Amino acid sequence: MLHDIVYVKPLKNYRLWIRFEDGVEGEIDVAKLVNMEGVFAPLLQLEFFLQVKVDPEIGTICWPNGADLDPVVLYSKVSGQPMPVFSDIENISAG
């Protein structure tokens, strides 16, 4: 099940407070979650990192350069629930 992010607040030390539509919320350490290179390199600039916002169309957080984070991964980190396994696409489609 997908969970959309509905709120984000930047904190100190490349951390974010996020809330999901089902009320689950918590802190994410972005520096530990992603390598700050490639599309994520601009996040090293604090002014840029602070421009994080929720994109309601895709249900996750993003930055002005198009960098975003997978809400499934973020939900797993915040809730402590394991990541879903999508190993058999045919069974999911036949559902």
Contacts in CASP RR format, 6 or more apart in sequence:
PFRMAT RR
TARGET T0000
AUTHOR 0000-0000-0000
METHOD contacts of the structure
MODEL  1
MLHDIVYVKPLKNYRLWIRFEDGVEGEIDVAKLVNMEGVFAPLLQLEFFL
QVKVDPEIGTICWPNGADLDPVVLYSKVSGQPMPVFSDIENISAG
1 84 0 8 1.000
2 71 0 8 1.000
2 72 0 8 1.000
3 20 0 8 1.000
3 21 0 8 1.000
3 22 0 8 1.000
3 24 0 8 1.000
3 71 0 8 1.000
3 72 0 8 1.000
3 75 0 8 1.000
4 20 0 8 1.000
4 21 0 8 1.000
4 56 0 8 1.000
4 59 0 8 1.000
4 60 0 8 1.000
4 71 0 8 1.000
5 18 0 8 1.000
5 19 0 8 1.000
5 20 0 8 1.000
5 21 0 8 1.000
5 54 0 8 1.000
5 59 0 8 1.000
5 60 0 8 1.000
5 61 0 8 1.000
5 71 0 8 1.000
5 74 0 8 1.000
6 19 0 8 1.000
6 20 0 8 1.000
6 21 0 8 1.000
6 54 0 8 1.000
6 56 0 8 1.000
7 17 0 8 1.000
7 18 0 8 1.000
7 19 0 8 1.000
7 25 0 8 1.000
7 54 0 8 1.000
8 16 0 8 1.000
8 17 0 8 1.000
8 18 0 8 1.000
8 19 0 8 1.000
8 52 0 8 1.000
8 53 0 8 1.000
8 54 0 8 1.000
8 61 0 8 1.000
9 16 0 8 1.000
9 17 0 8 1.000
9 18 0 8 1.000
10 16 0 8 1.000
10 49 0 8 1.000
10 50 0 8 1.000
10 52 0 8 1.000
11 17 0 8 1.000
11 27 0 8 1.000
13 29 0 8 1.000
13 31 0 8 1.000
14 29 0 8 1.000
14 30 0 8 1.000
14 31 0 8 1.000
14 43 0 8 1.000
14 49 0 8 1.000
15 27 0 8 1.000
15 28 0 8 1.000
15 29 0 8 1.000
15 30 0 8 1.000
15 31 0 8 1.000
16 27 0 8 1.000
16 28 0 8 1.000
16 30 0 8 1.000
16 52 0 8 1.000
16 61 0 8 1.000
17 25 0 8 1.000
17 26 0 8 1.000
17 27 0 8 1.000
17 28 0 8 1.000
18 25 0 8 1.000
18 26 0 8 1.000
18 27 0 8 1.000
18 28 0 8 1.000
18 61 0 8 1.000
18 74 0 8 1.000
18 78 0 8 1.000
19 25 0 8 1.000
19 26 0 8 1.000
20 71 0 8 1.000
20 75 0 8 1.000
20 78 0 8 1.000
24 75 0 8 1.000
24 78 0 8 1.000
24 79 0 8 1.000
25 78 0 8 1.000
26 78 0 8 1.000
27 78 0 8 1.000
28 74 0 8 1.000
28 77 0 8 1.000
28 78 0 8 1.000
30 43 0 8 1.000
30 49 0 8 1.000
30 69 0 8 1.000
33 69 0 8 1.000
33 73 0 8 1.000
33 77 0 8 1.000
34 40 0 8 1.000
34 43 0 8 1.000
34 69 0 8 1.000
36 43 0 8 1.000
36 44 0 8 1.000
39 65 0 8 1.000
39 66 0 8 1.000
39 67 0 8 1.000
40 67 0 8 1.000
42 48 0 8 1.000
42 63 0 8 1.000
42 65 0 8 1.000
42 67 0 8 1.000
43 49 0 8 1.000
43 63 0 8 1.000
43 67 0 8 1.000
48 63 0 8 1.000
48 64 0 8 1.000
48 65 0 8 1.000
49 63 0 8 1.000
51 63 0 8 1.000
51 64 0 8 1.000
52 61 0 8 1.000
52 62 0 8 1.000
52 63 0 8 1.000
53 61 0 8 1.000
53 62 0 8 1.000
53 63 0 8 1.000
54 60 0 8 1.000
54 61 0 8 1.000
54 62 0 8 1.000
55 61 0 8 1.000
55 62 0 8 1.000
55 68 0 8 1.000
58 68 0 8 1.000
59 71 0 8 1.000
60 68 0 8 1.000
60 69 0 8 1.000
60 70 0 8 1.000
60 71 0 8 1.000
60 74 0 8 1.000
61 68 0 8 1.000
61 69 0 8 1.000
61 74 0 8 1.000
62 68 0 8 1.000
62 69 0 8 1.000
72 83 0 8 1.000
72 84 0 8 1.000
73 83 0 8 1.000
75 81 0 8 1.000
76 82 0 8 1.000
76 83 0 8 1.000
86 92 0 8 1.000
END
